[in-house]
Amino acid sequence: VEGWSSAPFQVQAFGNSVPVSLVRLLPVVWTGLSWTDSFTSVKADTNTTKRARFRPLHVLTAEGQTATVVVYAEFSDGSMQDVSEASEITVSVADNYKMFLSVSRESEGCAYVLTVQRNAETFNATHGIMASWFNRCVSPAQSLREDFGRVHVAMPRAISMTVTQTVSVIASTSDIISDSTVVGAEAVPTSATLFVVISFDDGTQRDVTFDRRTTCTAVGASSGLIGISPARRVTVQSGSTGAGVVTVEVSFTGSASHLSQNVTLTVMRYTRATIELMPYPR
């Protein structure tokens, strides 16, 4: 297990008739398994033995990612017990990392779950989380044992931003060219919605359109012509009479990166109509 003694241990159930004492607690962040052997090309028969090998995974690599915290208790007789769901066990995040991690338990009898917070940074902390064993037979409950566990967070680096828009031309809702009852299918949309995607150096992408760290701002004179809602919808401001190309600056600021990109739209207005007379067919 990463970060702790590599000596093998046995998990056995309680039931030993000889009194034992608690030696230590071992909290382990568990994100899954990586199989080191593949069975896809192996044909099993009565004369073939195949040993399954796997590697425990402990590294957290994305905001919002969760991991189960498994807590083992080591006793004086050398045995170890999974006590993750025991009511006496409490798991907490070390003070230095509370801005990056949170821990919760759905209810008593469930294991604790660790969650990566927004703006988490890369770190490898030997004392990232703490497991405590409380004596709840007294009031207030007393901590009998506290031990720390390692947390490894490896956040990918944001390297590029992609901004897309539903349309490139918009018009005011009060403008005749946006009224489909007048101009039919040629009506100009009254809003454009922006979508923002961040690419990371590990090859992953994330939609951050509605992330609170994403900002959309009208640039310069455009601020008097268009408005941008929290839903990232760009519309023509009521009462404005201008037209032309407008610019929106889209930016994303993370813990270790700042990305920005400008997008342009055209505000169209009705100016005049041309009436053409045609001979009536005979």
Beta strands, then each sheet from edge to edge (+ up, - down):
strand 1: 22-30
strand 2: 32-35
strand 3: 54-57
strand 4: 59-60
strand 5: 66-75
strand 6: 80-82
strand 7: 89-93
strand 8: 101-104
strand 9: 112-116
strand 10: 123-135
strand 11: 142-153
strand 12: 158-165
strand 13: 169-170
strand 14: 191-200
strand 15: 205-207
strand 16: 214-218
strand 17: 226-228
strand 18: 233-236
strand 19: 244-253
strand 20: 258-267
sheet 1: 1+ 5- 6+
sheet 2: 1+ 5- 9+ 8-
sheet 3: 2+ 3-
sheet 4: 4+ 11+ 10- 7+
sheet 5: 12+ 14- 15+
sheet 6: 12+ 14- 18+ 17-
sheet 7: 13+ 20+ 19- 16+
end
